[in-house]
Amino acid sequence: MDNIINARGLSCPQPVIMTVNEIKKVKNGTIVIMVDTDTAKENVSRASKAQGWEIANVEPEEDGYRVTITKED
Amino acid sequence: MKNLLATKWGIIVVGIVIGVIASLLQLWGNPANMGICVACFVRDITGALGLHRAPVVQYLRPEIIGFVLGSFGAAYLFREFKPRVGSAPLVRFILGVFAMIGALMFLGCPWRALLRLAGGDWNAILGLLGLAFGIWIGTRFLKSGYNLGATHKTHTSVGWIFPVIMAGFLVLMLFNPKIAGEPQSGILFYSVEGPGSMHAPLIVSLFFGLVIGFLAQKSRFCTMGAIRDLILFKQTHLFSGIVGLAIAAFVTNLLVNQFNPGFAGQPVAHSMHFWNFAGMTLAGLAFALAGGCPGRQLFLSGEGDGDAAIFVIGMVAGAAFAHNFGLASSPAGATPAGMVAFVIGLAACLLIGFTMRDKI
């Protein structure tokens, strides 16, 4: 099952902190991060790449984005 | 569409543009090493409205109006305007108050600290070290779960309030224009001498304010975030922007003969090293807890963030306290009352950091 983080409504840098914490916890696999601003989407994507994860999908949804990041074993 | 301004080179270019404009604004009339200073300019606006009566720092700075309206325009153009409120507004107000009191102890926001450095004012080094230290304390809180909670989506008109206030200020200025040698024009105050009397022409200030507001909204330029991300995530993205700003301002200063290195006799500055450091430590901590430097708070206000607007209104209140109670430094140095306010401010910020955490 995907790990889902709801970072909507949270201001910078909370979405990134939550994402990085989750990355450290699960090590690899798939994480879905829900954000509500373009800034948070960009920051989460940038931080994930810096951690060696890939941006699998960025899906616009009502009031925000659903960013899916992955890392294989 | 990919956001070019939010790429590494995008943020560097934005930093360079801000640095060059700031240096040139000094050439065109703004105070020395103060081409742009969000804290000083908000303080000047507070004075222009008569909320404090320090006669040397009263001018309704059009750059600030431009920052908010430029960001507002960019947010609408790129469909990023998101009216939102409700993330601990009272706390943000308090953080704005003490951020301003700390910044006025040093005499500048982070932008001006960089511009002072680029102009050869070595006192800025102490300020920047203090800023980094304050932000470092803030990152400790962030790491241990500090969080002011989520905002909530709200009515479009709520997001319009702050930009409309800024547009209203511009109208006030047009109907109460500066009269040379007069300390008051209609309901607005204008400094006859001191930094408040020094300014670029209104249209120039407004135009470049709009340009910077537009670019900064899209690039997410933030001086506090620059240092915070470096400490917290070892990310150099935003940091490369402030390096661009400092270098561009330095080179422009050299070209137009505005570079005067030294500690003593620097414009609108003092050399009490400890208090320069301490003032910016308080400001840096308050910025970190509020999630943005004063400039960033203005840009966020423009894109509909009501909590950022509350922070700015806190800065206005802080500026009024700072000058009405004699807390602000002057070229003669920090004041005893300012030192007391520093201790109270630091205690308040630490209390906020320690008590407002999620369980993790």
Boltz contact constraints between the chains, C-beta under 6 A:
constraints:
  - contact:
      token1: [A, 9]
      token2: [B, 150]
      max_distance: 6.0
  - contact:
      token1: [A, 9]
      token2: [B, 151]
      max_distance: 6.0
  - contact:
      token1: [A, 10]
      token2: [B, 150]
      max_distance: 6.0
  - contact:
      token1: [A, 11]
      token2: [B, 291]
      max_distance: 6.0
  - contact:
      token1: [A, 12]
      token2: [B, 291]
      max_distance: 6.0
  - contact:
      token1: [A, 14]
      token2: [B, 147]
      max_distance: 6.0
  - contact:
      token1: [A, 38]
      token2: [B, 80]
      max_distance: 6.0
  - contact:
      token1: [A, 39]
      token2: [B, 220]
      max_distance: 6.0
  - contact:
      token1: [A, 42]
      token2: [B, 6]
      max_distance: 6.0
